[in-house]
Amino acid sequence: MTGRDEFDAPPKGAPTSAAVINALPLPVLTIGADDHILHVNHAAELFFDHSARLMQRRRLTDIIPFASPISALVAEVRRRRASVSEYGVELVQPRSGQERSVDVFATPLGDDAGPVVLMLQERTIADKMTRQLTHRGAARSMVALGAMLAHEIKNPLAGIRGAAQLLEQSANDEDRLLTRLICDESDRIVRIVERMELFGDERPVERTAVNVHGVLDQVKRSAQSGFARHIRFVETYDPSLPPVRANRDQLIQVILNLVKNAAEAIGADTVDGEITLSTAFRTGLRLQIPGSRERVSLPIEVAVRDNGPGVTADLLPDLFDPFVTTKAQGSGLGLALVAKIVGDHGGIVECDPAPRRTTFRILLPMSSARDGRESSAEL
């Protein structure tokens, strides 16, 4: 055997190229000269929600939107016979209608104008980290604002309400409507201020190992007996999910806010309303804590999905900011409070908008004992 043959021969037990491609966590597709899909890896099957066998019977234009920049990118790679990349491409999947932002890397396979290899990298995670820092900054601003409002507004409002009650005693029927309006509006402002005071509550809270399934069951029972009485609940739980390190009451408040938002998005008159509660264990996501070199793993996923009309694109970037709401009587503090509590727990919360498939997803750290062992959960 020549030296060249020894160099070219793969080591004994080495994985094949197909096995290496399938092991990649990023979607990879090989596109033929006629734009037929020649090969996809496992990550691409999950990304496009199609099997490899089905995708290999289709063209690239069958799985991406019409006039997508990806088609032009493949044509440019063939023309230049060189690698081309494009960042922040909006990709709407025809099957689910879900919109994703991806970075696309394309390279020719060989020297001729034939097959092209596409690799997609979803920008969700990177953008998610940026948005989480923004959410936490907004929450910190609310801390000071909430404390100021509690002191400067609640006391004068009590005086205004008391004066209106005194006037009501000697007022005629027409004027009594106005005094009642003053009282009602004063009470409404007090309720808003009291909710904002929660942002300023920096007292340490006790956190223990919490079973998230127990939390979800309690929230579901509460919702079904009240505001979500007309909605069907679907549960998709990972039974082997380890406990999360959290304050149980605050975690209930977070999930309850998300379920209430989902019910309101569905509407009171909808006959086929459905809310899906799901849990999963996700590996590979680590978040660096601001101001520290420590990186925290966030493997616990809790998701609330509804089949309402979805979140508009113009609202999405500011969805977790205070006073952002589409509800006529909403204060816009519910999701801001969710972002603060989840951030205080070292986690992140994100919204994946899609018509009839809007998902709010929370990622939290796993609870462990001081010696690193998994701790028992509080039900």
C-alpha positions in Angstrom: 0.0 0.0 0.0 1.4 3.4 -0.9 1.7 6.3 1.5 -1.1 8.1 -0.3 -3.4 5.1 0.1 -2.5 5.0 3.8 -3.4 8.7 4.1 -6.7 8.3 2.2 -7.9 5.3 4.1 -10.3 6.2 7.0 -9.2 5.1 10.5 -10.8 1.9 11.7 -14.1 2.7 13.4 -14.3 6.2 12.1 -17.8 7.5 11.5 -19.0 7.9 7.9 -19.6 11.4 6.4 -23.3 10.8 6.5 -23.2 10.0 10.2 -21.2 13.2 10.8 -23.7 15.3 8.8 -26.6 13.8 10.7 -25.0 14.5 14.0 -24.8 18.2 13.3 -27.3 20.3 15.3 -27.9 22.7 12.4 -30.2 21.9 9.4 -28.1 20.9 6.3 -29.6 20.3 2.9 -28.0 19.3 -0.4 -29.7 20.8 -3.4 -29.3 19.3 -6.9 -28.7 21.2 -10.1 -32.5 21.2 -10.9 -33.2 22.4 -7.3 -34.4 18.9 -6.3 -33.5 18.1 -2.7 -30.9 15.3 -2.7 -30.2 14.9 1.0 -31.2 16.4 4.4 -29.8 15.6 7.9 -31.9 14.9 11.0 -31.8 18.5 12.1 -33.4 19.6 8.8 -36.2 17.1 9.2 -37.0 18.6 12.6 -36.7 22.2 11.3 -39.0 21.7 8.4 -41.2 19.2 10.1 -40.9 16.8 7.1 -39.3 13.4 6.8 -36.2 13.0 4.7 -38.0 10.6 2.4 -40.7 13.2 1.7 -38.3 16.1 1.3 -36.2 14.1 -1.2 -39.2 13.9 -3.5 -39.5 17.7 -3.6 -37.8 20.8 -4.8 -36.3 23.5 -2.7 -39.2 25.9 -3.6 -41.7 23.4 -2.1 -40.3 23.9 1.4 -39.5 27.6 1.3 -41.8 30.6 0.5 -42.1 31.9 -3.1 -39.4 34.4 -4.0 -37.4 33.6 -0.8 -33.8 35.0 -0.8 -32.6 31.5 -0.3 -33.4 30.6 -3.9 -31.5 33.6 -5.2 -28.6 32.6 -2.9 -28.4 29.1 -4.4 -28.4 30.6 -7.9 -25.6 33.0 -6.9 -23.5 30.1 -5.5 -23.8 28.2 -8.8 -23.0 31.4 -10.8 -20.0 32.3 -8.8 -18.9 28.8 -7.9 -18.0 30.1 -4.4 -19.5 30.1 -1.0 -22.1 32.8 -0.2 -23.8 33.7 3.1 -26.8 35.8 4.0 -27.9 36.8 7.5 -31.3 37.5 9.0 -33.4 35.8 6.3 -37.1 35.6 7.2 -38.3 32.1 6.5 -42.0 31.2 6.8 -42.6 27.5 6.8 -45.5 26.5 4.5 -46.7 23.7 6.7 -46.9 25.4 10.2 -46.9 29.0 9.1 -44.2 29.7 11.7 -41.9 32.6 10.9 -38.2 32.1 11.7 -35.2 34.3 11.2 -32.2 32.3 10.0 -28.6 32.8 8.8 -28.0 30.9 5.6 -24.6 29.5 4.5 -24.4 28.1 1.0 -21.4 26.4 -0.7 -20.9 24.5 -4.0 -20.4 20.8 -3.8 -17.6 20.3 -6.4 -16.3 22.5 -9.0 -19.2 22.4 -11.5 -22.4 24.3 -11.3 -24.3 21.4 -9.7 -25.2 20.5 -6.2 -25.2 23.2 -3.5 -25.0 22.5 0.3 -27.2 24.7 2.4 -26.7 25.2 6.2 -29.3 27.1 8.3 -28.6 28.7 11.7 -31.7 30.0 13.5 -31.2 33.4 15.1 -33.8 32.7 17.8 -31.3 31.9 20.5 -29.0 34.9 19.8 -31.9 37.3 19.5 -33.5 35.8 22.6 -30.4 36.6 24.7 -30.5 40.2 23.5 -34.2 40.6 24.2 -33.8 39.1 27.7 -31.2 41.7 28.6 -33.7 44.4 27.3 -36.5 42.9 29.3 -34.5 42.9 32.5 -33.4 46.5 31.9 -37.1 47.5 31.5 -37.9 45.6 34.7 -35.2 47.4 36.7 -36.6 50.7 35.5 -40.0 49.7 36.7 -38.5 49.0 40.2 -37.8 52.7 40.7 -41.0 53.8 39.0 -43.1 51.5 41.0 -41.7 52.7 44.3 -42.1 56.4 43.4 -45.7 55.9 42.2 -46.7 54.0 45.3 -45.7 56.9 47.5 -46.7 59.8 45.3 -50.0 58.6 43.9 -51.7 56.2 46.3 -51.9 58.8 49.2 -53.4 61.6 47.1 -55.8 59.1 45.4 -57.1 58.1 48.8 -57.9 61.7 49.5 -59.6 62.2 46.2 -61.7 59.1 46.7 -62.7 60.2 50.2 -63.8 63.6 48.9 -65.9 62.0 46.2 -67.6 59.8 48.7 -68.5 62.8 50.8 -69.9 64.6 47.8 -71.9 61.6 46.9 -73.9 61.8 50.0 -75.5 65.1 49.1 -75.4 64.8 45.3 -78.4 64.3 43.0 -78.6 61.2 40.8 -76.8 62.8 37.8 -73.9 64.0 39.9 -73.8 60.8 41.8 -72.8 59.0 38.6 -69.8 61.4 38.4 -68.7 60.8 42.0 -69.0 57.0 41.4 -66.9 57.4 38.3 -64.2 59.2 40.3 -64.2 56.4 42.9 -64.1 53.6 40.3 -61.2 55.3 38.4 -59.3 55.9 41.6 -59.6 52.3 42.5 -58.4 51.3 39.1 -55.3 53.4 39.3 -54.6 52.0 42.8 -54.8 48.5 41.4 -52.3 49.4 38.7 -49.9 51.0 41.2 -50.2 48.0 43.5 -49.2 45.7 40.6 -46.3 48.0 39.8 -45.1 47.8 43.4 -44.4 44.1 42.7 -41.5 45.3 40.5 -40.0 47.1 43.4 -40.1 44.1 45.8 -36.5 43.2 46.1 -36.9 41.1 49.2 -35.2 37.7 48.9 -37.6 34.8 48.3 -37.3 31.2 49.4 -36.5 28.9 46.5 -36.8 25.2 46.6 -36.9 22.2 44.3 -40.3 22.6 42.6 -42.1 20.0 40.5 -43.4 22.1 37.5 -46.1 19.5 36.7 -47.7 20.2 40.1 -47.6 23.9 39.3 -49.2 23.4 35.9 -51.9 21.1 37.4 -52.8 23.8 39.9 -52.9 26.5 37.3 -55.1 24.4 35.0 -57.6 23.6 37.8 -57.8 27.3 38.7 -58.3 28.4 35.0 -60.9 25.7 34.3 -63.0 26.8 37.3 -62.9 30.5 36.1 -61.7 32.4 33.1 -60.9 29.3 30.9 -64.0 27.3 31.6 -64.9 27.2 27.9 -61.4 26.1 26.8 -60.0 22.6 26.2 -56.6 21.9 27.8 -54.0 19.5 26.3 -51.1 18.3 28.4 -47.8 17.2 26.8 -45.5 16.5 29.7 -42.1 14.9 30.0 -42.6 12.5 32.9 -38.9 12.3 33.6 -38.4 16.1 34.0 -36.3 17.0 37.0 -37.4 19.7 39.5 -36.7 23.4 38.9 -35.2 25.7 41.6 -37.9 28.3 42.1 -40.3 29.9 44.4 -43.5 27.9 43.9 -45.9 30.8 44.4 -44.1 33.0 42.0 -43.9 30.2 39.4 -47.7 29.7 39.7 -48.1 33.5 39.2 -46.0 33.3 36.0 -47.8 30.4 34.5 -51.2 31.7 35.5 -50.5 35.0 33.8 -49.5 33.2 30.6 -52.6 30.9 30.6 -54.8 33.9 31.3 -53.2 35.8 28.3 -53.8 32.7 26.2 -57.5 32.5 27.2 -58.0 36.1 26.5 -56.3 35.8 23.1 -58.7 32.9 22.2 -61.7 34.9 23.3 -64.8 34.2 25.4 -67.0 33.3 22.3 -64.7 30.8 20.7 -66.0 27.3 20.6 -62.8 25.4 19.6 -60.4 27.2 22.0 -57.4 25.1 23.0 -54.5 25.7 25.3 -51.6 23.3 25.3 -49.3 23.0 28.4 -46.1 21.2 27.7 -42.7 20.5 29.4 -39.5 19.2 28.0 -35.8 18.7 28.9 -33.6 20.7 26.5 -29.8 20.3 26.5 -27.2 22.6 25.1 -28.6 26.0 26.1 -26.4 27.9 28.5 -26.8 31.6 29.5 -24.0 33.8 30.8 -25.2 35.8 33.9 -24.6 39.6 33.3 -21.7 40.9 35.4 -20.3 37.4 35.9 -18.3 34.8 34.1 -20.6 32.0 35.3 -22.7 30.3 32.7 -26.0 28.7 33.7 -27.6 25.8 32.0 -31.3 26.2 31.3 -32.6 22.7 30.5 -36.2 22.9 31.9 -38.7 24.1 29.3 -42.3 25.0 30.2 -44.5 26.1 27.3 -48.0 27.5 27.0 -49.5 27.4 23.5 -52.9 28.7 22.3 -54.8 28.6 19.0 -55.8 32.3 19.1 -55.1 34.8 16.3 -51.5 35.3 17.3 -49.3 38.3 18.1 -48.8 41.0 15.5 -45.2 41.5 14.2 -45.1 45.2 15.2 -45.9 44.3 18.8 -43.5 41.4 19.2 -40.3 43.3 19.9 -41.9 45.2 22.8 -44.2 42.5 24.0 -42.6 42.2 27.5 -42.2 45.9 28.1 -44.5 47.6 30.6 -47.8 49.1 29.4 -47.6 47.3 26.0 -51.0 45.7 25.5 -53.7 45.1 22.8 -56.5 44.7 25.4 -59.0 47.5 25.8 -58.9 47.2 29.6 -55.4 45.9 29.9 -52.7 47.5 31.9 -49.8 45.9 30.0 -48.0 44.8 33.2 -48.7 41.1 33.2 -46.0 40.0 30.7 -43.6 42.6 32.1 -44.0 40.9 35.5 -43.6 37.5 33.9 -40.2 38.6 32.4 -39.1 40.0 35.8 -39.9 37.0 37.8 -38.4 34.6 35.3 -35.3 36.8 35.0 -35.0 36.8 38.8 -35.0 33.0 38.7 -32.1 33.0 36.2 -34.2 32.0 33.3 -35.6 33.4 30.1 -39.0 33.7 28.5 -39.8 34.1 24.8 -42.7 34.2 22.5 -42.9 32.3 19.3 -45.8 33.9 17.3 -47.8 32.1 14.7 -51.5 32.3 13.8 -53.4 29.5 15.7 -50.1 28.4 17.3 -48.7 31.2 19.5 -46.2 29.7 22.1 -44.8 31.3 25.2 -41.8 29.3 26.3 -39.9 29.5 29.6 -36.5 28.1 30.1 -35.3 27.6 33.7 -32.3 26.1 35.6 -32.5 22.7 37.1 -32.5 22.3 40.9 -29.7 20.4 42.4 -28.4 19.7 45.9 -25.3 21.4 47.3 -23.2 18.4 46.2 -24.5 18.6 42.7 -27.0 15.7 43.0 -30.5 16.1 41.8 -32.8 17.2 44.6 -36.3 16.0 45.4 -39.1 18.2 44.1 -41.8 20.0 46.0 -45.2 19.0 44.6 
